[in-house]
Amino acid sequence: MALRDILIYPTPPEQKAKPVAEVDASIRKLCDDMAETMYEANGVGLAAPQLGVLHNVIASTSSSAPPWRASRPRRRAKASSG
């Protein structure tokens, strides 16, 4: 895991974040880095764009729960049979 720099307002992201196509090793590492960075900053939530990473991924926690990390992979539409 590694600490990452958090972008501070008013630094806007260059573009909009994109959905995660597949949760692979790089997304898992991003989630671990986000949790470590969030705890180091004494935060309760962090979004990937706050780190300059344009993926729809968040890390969140509360005082009574372990860290919660999520990404929402985009699902492929099923081909219609008709």
CORLIN-V635152 format. One record per residue. N is the residue number from 0. SS is DSSP state (h for helix, s for strand, l for the rest). Layout:
[[N | SS] [N | SS]]
This chain:
[[0 | l] [1 | l] [2 | l] [3 | l] [4 | l] [5 | l] [6 | l] [7 | l] [8 | l] [9 | l] [10 | l] [11 | l] [12 | l] [13 | l] [14 | l] [15 | l] [16 | l] [17 | s] [18 | l] [19 | s] [20 | l] [21 | l] [22 | l] [23 | l] [24 | h] [25 | h] [26 | h] [27 | h] [28 | h] [29 | h] [30 | h] [31 | h] [32 | h] [33 | h] [34 | h] [35 | h] [36 | h] [37 | h] [38 | h] [39 | h] [40 | l] [41 | l] [42 | l] [43 | l] [44 | s] [45 | s] [46 | s] [47 | h] [48 | h] [49 | h] [50 | h] [51 | l] [52 | l] [53 | l] [54 | s] [55 | l] [56 | s] [57 | s] [58 | s] [59 | s] [60 | s] [61 | s] [62 | l] [63 | l] [64 | s] [65 | s] [66 | s] [67 | s] [68 | s] [69 | s] [70 | s] [71 | l] [72 | s] [73 | l] [74 | l] [75 | l] [76 | l] [77 | l] [78 | l] [79 | l] [80 | l] [81 | l]]
